[in-house]
Amino acid sequence: MLKAIVNQQTFNIHADNSATIIDGQTLDWDIVEIRKNHFHILYKNRSYNAEVLEADYQAKTFLLSLNKKQFVVNVKDRFDILLEQLGMTDAANAKVNDLKAPMPGLIVLIQVQVGDSIKKGDSLLILEAMKMENVLKATGDGKVKSIKVNNKQNVEKNQVLIEFE
């Protein structure tokens, strides 16, 4: 089960290989992907052109165009719905106090300084591990309180790299 909020209106969606059901009504449609992010839809003998304009998979938020009209779609999967039912809707937005190394590696480049204000998705530093460079990004908005590592320093898994206010 999914929940979709389209321009502030909520829909309950059940989908499997045989049918898509929205708010208890079976959706009888034909949808074909024309090219990446562009679709043609036939629904109730009408033709629609759909395009995915923006997609934030982490936030589960999408900007769609349907016959040139734009729609903002927020999707909640069964885990989001369960967290909501348990009263834990802000669990995913909880403030992060630090950035830890996801794996052992070498700090290649620190891209922020103490006092910098950061936004969710900003690049913070580059960690080289297993001959690959990994860009570690901010998971939320904040301000850099302290940097616990230096360039060219080896770090261990779960070592605190940056602290936030």
Summary of the structure (lengths in Angstrom):
residues: 165
radius of gyration: 21.3
end to end distance: 37.5
largest distance: 63.1
contacts: 402
relative contact order: 0.13
helix: 5%
strand: 56%
